Amino acid sequence: MNDIWTAVLSDGQVSLHLIQGNGGEDLKLPAKPDKPIVQIYIIDAFLILLDAGGKLMYYLIDDQALLIEHTEQN
C-alpha cells in the first residue's frame, strides 16, 4: 500500500486498487503470469513482483509498464 494504491496478492496474481478516485476497475498485474506471483512490494510509484520461478519484475504503476524483468540464469 502507498498513498495512492493498495495491492492484494491472490491466486498468484496481483490486484491493484486506486484508494481514492473514480472507483474504476482494479488493475491485474501481470496480465498473463508465467508462474504464480509469490511476493509483492509497493515502493512509491513502483510495484515489485517475484514469481515462483525466481523472476523479478518492476512495474511503473501509473503507466502500467513493465520496466525491468530479471531471471537468474543457471
Secondary structure in CASP SS format (residue, H / E / C, confidence):
PFRMAT SS
TARGET T0000
AUTHOR 0000-0000-0000
METHOD secondary structure of the structure
MODEL  1
M C 1.00
N C 1.00
D C 1.00
I C 1.00
W E 1.00
T E 1.00
A E 1.00
V E 1.00
L E 1.00
S E 1.00
D C 1.00
G C 1.00
Q E 1.00
V E 1.00
S E 1.00
L E 1.00
H E 1.00
L E 1.00
I C 1.00
Q C 1.00
G C 1.00
N C 1.00
G C 1.00
G C 1.00
E C 1.00
D C 1.00
L E 1.00
K E 1.00
L E 1.00
P C 1.00
A C 1.00
K C 1.00
P C 1.00
D C 1.00
K C 1.00
P C 1.00
I E 1.00
V E 1.00
Q E 1.00
I E 1.00
Y E 1.00
I E 1.00
I E 1.00
D C 1.00
A C 1.00
F E 1.00
L E 1.00
I E 1.00
L E 1.00
L E 1.00
D E 1.00
A C 1.00
G C 1.00
G C 1.00
K C 1.00
L E 1.00
M E 1.00
Y E 1.00
Y E 1.00
L E 1.00
I C 1.00
D C 1.00
D C 1.00
Q C 1.00
A E 1.00
L E 1.00
L E 1.00
I E 1.00
E E 1.00
H E 1.00
T C 1.00
E C 1.00
Q C 1.00
N C 1.00
END
